[in-house]
């Protein structure tokens, strides 16, 4: 764990692509009074909870993302390389999180992020990732 430029604690979470991951909401326990909560990734809203209702903001992620109402942790199932980034859990209209979670996704899809640097390289990358996936199983 380290402190970033905005004086927030940063916790690294490393997970293999294709696995499920649960990100705990820093500072929140089962006994916390949570009236509203928002999960963000790289500054973009992912999921919000209020009035005992959970809304996944990014509709394309609706089937891969859920919120545990026991401790307000964010669950991604399965995790992909595109999920790598900085995650924040904002509770009860706070502007800054208790801590930031840096999600690092490694494994069979690790090279996919590099695919987008060049369109011609994109197809080679996808083929390479497919070969890695088929050789893993």
C-alpha positions as CSV (number, residue, x, y, z in Angstrom):
1,X,0.0,0.0,0.0
2,X,1.3,3.5,-0.8
3,X,0.0,7.1,-0.8
4,X,-0.7,8.8,-4.1
5,X,-0.5,12.5,-5.1
6,X,-3.9,13.2,-3.7
7,X,-3.0,11.7,-0.3
8,X,-5.2,8.7,-0.7
9,X,-4.0,5.3,0.3
10,X,-3.6,3.0,-2.7
11,X,-3.9,-0.7,-2.4
12,X,-2.8,-3.0,-5.2
13,X,-4.9,-6.0,-6.1
14,X,-3.4,-8.4,-8.6
15,X,-5.6,-11.0,-10.3
16,X,-5.4,-13.4,-13.3
17,X,-7.6,-12.7,-16.3
18,X,-10.7,-14.9,-16.4
19,X,-10.9,-15.2,-12.6
20,X,-13.5,-13.6,-10.3
21,X,-12.4,-10.7,-8.1
22,X,-14.0,-8.9,-5.1
23,X,-12.9,-5.4,-4.3
24,X,-13.7,-4.4,-0.8
25,X,-15.0,-0.8,-0.1
26,X,-12.2,0.7,2.0
27,X,-13.4,1.8,5.4
28,X,-16.8,0.1,5.1
29,X,-17.7,-2.8,7.4
30,X,-20.9,-4.8,7.9
31,X,-21.8,-2.4,10.7
32,X,-21.4,0.8,8.6
33,X,-24.4,3.0,7.9
34,X,-24.5,3.3,4.1
35,X,-27.3,5.4,2.7
36,X,-25.7,5.8,-0.7
37,X,-22.6,4.5,-2.4
38,X,-20.9,4.8,-5.7
39,X,-18.1,2.7,-7.3
40,X,-15.9,4.3,-9.9
41,X,-13.2,3.0,-12.2
42,X,-10.7,5.4,-13.7
43,X,-13.0,8.3,-12.8
44,X,-16.1,6.8,-14.5
45,X,-19.2,5.7,-12.6
46,X,-19.7,2.0,-12.6
47,X,-22.3,1.2,-10.1
48,X,-24.5,3.0,-7.6
49,X,-26.5,2.0,-4.5
50,X,-29.2,4.1,-2.9
51,X,-32.5,3.5,-1.3
52,X,-31.7,-0.2,-1.1
53,X,-31.4,-0.4,-4.9
54,X,-28.4,-1.2,-6.9
55,X,-27.9,0.2,-10.4
56,X,-25.1,-0.8,-12.8
57,X,-24.4,2.4,-14.7
58,X,-22.5,0.8,-17.5
59,X,-25.2,-1.4,-19.1
60,X,-22.6,-3.5,-21.1
61,X,-21.2,-4.7,-17.8
62,X,-24.5,-5.6,-16.1
63,X,-23.9,-9.3,-16.2
64,X,-20.3,-9.2,-15.1
65,X,-20.6,-6.8,-12.2
66,X,-22.5,-6.9,-8.9
67,X,-22.5,-5.4,-5.4
68,X,-22.4,-7.4,-2.2
69,X,-25.0,-5.8,0.1
70,X,-23.3,-7.5,3.1
71,X,-20.2,-5.3,2.9
72,X,-20.7,-3.2,-0.3
73,X,-17.8,-4.8,-2.1
74,X,-17.7,-4.8,-5.9
75,X,-17.6,-8.1,-7.6
76,X,-16.3,-8.6,-11.2
77,X,-17.0,-12.0,-12.8
78,X,-14.9,-12.7,-14.7
79,X,-12.2,-10.0,-14.8
80,X,-10.6,-8.9,-18.1
81,X,-7.6,-6.9,-19.0
82,X,-9.9,-3.9,-19.7
83,X,-10.9,-4.0,-16.0
84,X,-7.3,-2.9,-14.9
85,X,-7.3,0.6,-13.3
86,X,-8.0,2.7,-10.3
87,X,-11.2,1.9,-8.4
88,X,-12.8,4.2,-5.8
89,X,-15.7,3.5,-3.5
90,X,-17.5,6.8,-2.4
91,X,-19.8,6.5,0.5
92,X,-22.6,8.8,1.6
93,X,-21.8,11.7,-0.9
94,X,-18.1,11.9,0.1
95,X,-16.0,13.6,-2.6
96,X,-12.9,11.5,-1.8
97,X,-12.5,7.8,-1.1
98,X,-11.0,6.3,2.1
99,X,-8.5,4.6,-0.2
100,X,-8.1,3.8,-3.9
101,X,-7.7,0.2,-5.2
102,X,-5.4,-0.3,-8.1
103,X,-6.6,-3.4,-10.0
104,X,-3.9,-5.1,-12.0
105,X,-5.1,-7.9,-14.3
106,X,-2.5,-10.3,-15.5
107,X,-2.5,-13.6,-17.4
108,X,-3.8,-14.9,-20.6
109,X,-5.1,-11.6,-21.9
110,X,-2.2,-9.4,-20.7
111,X,-1.2,-8.4,-24.2
112,X,-4.7,-7.3,-25.4
113,X,-4.2,-3.7,-24.1
114,X,-1.2,-3.3,-26.4
115,X,-3.3,-4.3,-29.4
116,X,-4.9,-1.0,-29.8
117,X,-1.7,0.9,-30.4
118,X,-1.8,-0.2,-34.0
119,X,-4.8,-1.4,-36.0
120,X,-2.7,-3.8,-38.1
121,X,-1.2,-5.3,-34.9
122,X,-4.7,-5.7,-33.4
123,X,-5.5,-8.9,-35.3
124,X,-2.1,-10.5,-34.6
125,X,-2.8,-9.7,-30.9
126,X,-6.2,-11.3,-30.9
127,X,-4.9,-14.5,-32.5
128,X,-2.0,-14.6,-30.0
129,X,-4.5,-14.2,-27.1
130,X,-6.7,-17.0,-28.5
131,X,-3.7,-19.3,-28.8
132,X,-2.8,-18.5,-25.1
133,X,-6.3,-19.3,-24.0
134,X,-6.6,-22.6,-25.9
135,X,-3.2,-23.7,-24.6
136,X,-4.0,-22.9,-21.0
137,X,-7.0,-25.3,-20.8
